[in-house]
Amino acid sequence: MNEKKNSLYAEMMGHAIGMDNGKIRKIDGARVYKPYRNCVSVEKPDDEWEVLVAAGYAVKKEYNQAIDYHVTPDGIQWLVNYSRINICLTY
């Protein structure tokens, strides 16, 4: 993936887990985020999300008239490495 695509994918996965700058905290000098959701709903398949599904960074769940994409643990780890923000999945 190139840098432009990486930035797009980071933005997409960050949106899915509800991450924005206002919700990132500093703890002992590290930036930390605790997701409160993990889902993006669309009406038809999204080409960029499908790339993330193929890479193992997201999963897709299809319903009657909607599709949900969820970031996988591998996707979370990629996002941590890319953004240098610790994403805490445990509470």
Summary of the structure (lengths in Angstrom):
residues: 91
radius of gyration: 13.3
end to end distance: 32.1
largest distance: 45.7
contacts: 233
relative contact order: 0.22
helix: 41%
strand: 24%
